Amino acid sequence: MREVAWRDGARVLESASLVGSGVAKTKDALDTIVGMLSPCLGETMARAAALAHCQKLGIAVDGTEITREQLDALLRRFAQGLNIFVGREKAAVLVGEIHAAMAARAVS
C-alpha cells in the first residue's frame, strides 16, 4: 500500500497490486465496500450510499465489471462523505483497506 496524493480533500491510498482495467464484478465490489463501511455507517446507509454514488457516476451495478477508474472514482466519492462521519485520517484508512481488499480479490 502506498500513499498516492491528496485528491478532492481526501488522502487516497492505493494498492500497487491492482492490475488491468477490470477489477471485479460491480456487485462484488459493492458488497466488499458495504461490508467494510457497515461498522461505521450501518449496512443500510452504506448500501444506499454505494448505489446512489454508482448511479451518479454512471456505474452499472448488475452483471458488469467495474474498472479500476470507476472504483477509484467511487472511493473518492465515499472518502468525501466519510470525512464528515469519521474524519480524514479514518476515511483514508478505510479507503486504503477497501483498495487492499479489492486487490486481494483480483489476485485470487
Secondary structure, DSSP 8 states (H G I E B T S, - for coil): -EEEEEETTEEEEE-TT--SSEEEEHHHHHHHHHHHHHHHH-HHHHHHHHHHHHHHHT---SS-EEEHHHHHHHHHHHHHHHHHHH-HHHHHHHHHHHHHHHHHHHH-
